[in-house]
Amino acid sequence: MSVTRPVGSDHQLARLLQIGMVLEEVVEARAHKHAQTLDDDALDDDVRDLLSEAAEESAEHRAALASLVDALDAERVPFEQIQTLVEAQYGKTKPEDFDGVLYDQLCNEETAYKFYDDVIASLEASDAQFSVDRERVIEVLSDIRAEEADGVEKVTRLMEERE
């Protein structure tokens, strides 16, 4: 499934939203992993707060996306299939691939922002009718995308302060 083509059905929309849910779960899990595995020297209060906020935000995003999926009259795609798609397309890196927690978090935030930006563009390019209000979906995704952009800015500021 390509995010660059217009969304043509409830099934495609549900699948994209489910991909977003798994992507958010990956972000949350990585934030929790960093918070639990790093020692206090590597994880000061600012970084700990950033990771905590990222995990909470991801949980909120998943709930908003789940609400949209529930409103769709679409067949559920098995979690394992969506997880495989996310890992293949958006989860090519692991936390240890980055030079530090902040680089990993920046990648997570940027990936999520790009994903939501692509889905919104795909929805806006579509003339398909959905069983949910298109504007409501775009509004929810735009709000999530804005929060991801804020996350990118926060991480970038924190990285700059440490240089």
Backbone hydrogen bonds, N-H to C=O, Kabsch-Sander energy under -0.5 kcal/mol:
donor,donor_aa,acceptor,acceptor_aa,energy
5,R,2,S,-0.6
7,V,122,S,-1.0
13,L,9,S,-2.3
14,A,10,D,-3.2
15,R,11,H,-2.3
16,L,12,Q,-2.4
17,L,13,L,-2.6
18,Q,14,A,-2.4
19,I,15,R,-2.2
20,G,16,L,-2.1
21,M,17,L,-1.9
22,V,18,Q,-2.2
23,L,19,I,-2.8
24,E,20,G,-2.4
25,E,21,M,-1.9
26,V,22,V,-2.4
27,V,23,L,-2.2
28,E,24,E,-2.5
29,A,25,E,-2.7
30,R,26,V,-2.4
31,A,27,V,-2.2
32,H,28,E,-2.4
33,K,29,A,-2.5
34,H,30,R,-2.4
35,A,31,A,-2.2
36,Q,32,H,-2.0
37,T,33,K,-2.3
38,L,34,H,-1.8
42,A,39,D,-0.6
43,L,39,D,-1.2
48,R,44,D,-2.8
49,D,45,D,-2.8
50,L,46,D,-2.1
51,L,47,V,-2.6
52,S,48,R,-2.3
53,E,49,D,-2.7
54,A,50,L,-2.4
55,A,51,L,-2.3
56,E,52,S,-2.4
57,E,53,E,-2.7
58,S,54,A,-2.3
59,A,55,A,-1.9
60,E,56,E,-2.0
61,H,57,E,-2.5
62,R,58,S,-2.5
63,A,59,A,-1.9
64,A,60,E,-2.2
65,L,61,H,-2.6
66,A,62,R,-2.7
67,S,63,A,-2.0
68,L,64,A,-1.5
69,V,65,L,-2.4
70,D,66,A,-2.6
71,A,67,S,-1.4
72,L,68,L,-1.0
72,L,69,V,-0.8
74,A,72,L,-1.3
81,Q,78,P,-0.6
82,I,78,P,-1.8
83,Q,79,F,-3.1
84,T,80,E,-2.0
85,L,81,Q,-1.8
86,V,82,I,-2.6
87,E,83,Q,-2.6
88,A,84,T,-2.3
89,Q,85,L,-2.6
90,Y,86,V,-3.1
91,G,86,V,-1.7
97,D,94,K,-2.3
98,F,95,P,-1.4
100,G,98,F,-1.9
104,D,100,G,-1.7
105,Q,101,V,-2.8
106,L,102,L,-2.5
107,C,103,Y,-2.3
108,N,104,D,-2.3
109,E,105,Q,-2.6
110,E,106,L,-2.7
111,T,107,C,-2.5
112,A,108,N,-2.3
113,Y,109,E,-2.5
114,K,110,E,-2.5
115,F,111,T,-2.5
116,Y,112,A,-2.5
117,D,113,Y,-2.5
118,D,114,K,-2.5
119,V,115,F,-2.4
120,I,116,Y,-2.5
121,A,117,D,-2.2
122,S,118,D,-2.3
123,L,119,V,-2.4
124,E,120,I,-2.7
125,A,121,A,-1.6
126,S,123,L,-1.0
128,A,7,V,-0.5
137,V,133,D,-2.0
138,I,134,R,-2.7
139,E,135,E,-2.4
140,V,136,R,-2.5
141,L,137,V,-2.7
142,S,138,I,-2.6
143,D,139,E,-2.3
144,I,140,V,-2.2
145,R,141,L,-2.8
146,A,142,S,-2.4
147,E,143,D,-1.9
148,E,144,I,-2.2
149,A,145,R,-2.3
150,D,146,A,-2.2
151,G,147,E,-2.0
152,V,148,E,-2.2
153,E,149,A,-2.1
154,K,150,D,-2.5
155,V,151,G,-2.5
156,T,152,V,-2.5
157,R,153,E,-2.6
158,L,154,K,-2.3
159,M,155,V,-2.5
160,E,156,T,-2.5
161,E,157,R,-2.2
162,R,158,L,-0.9
162,R,159,M,-0.5
163,E,160,E,-1.0
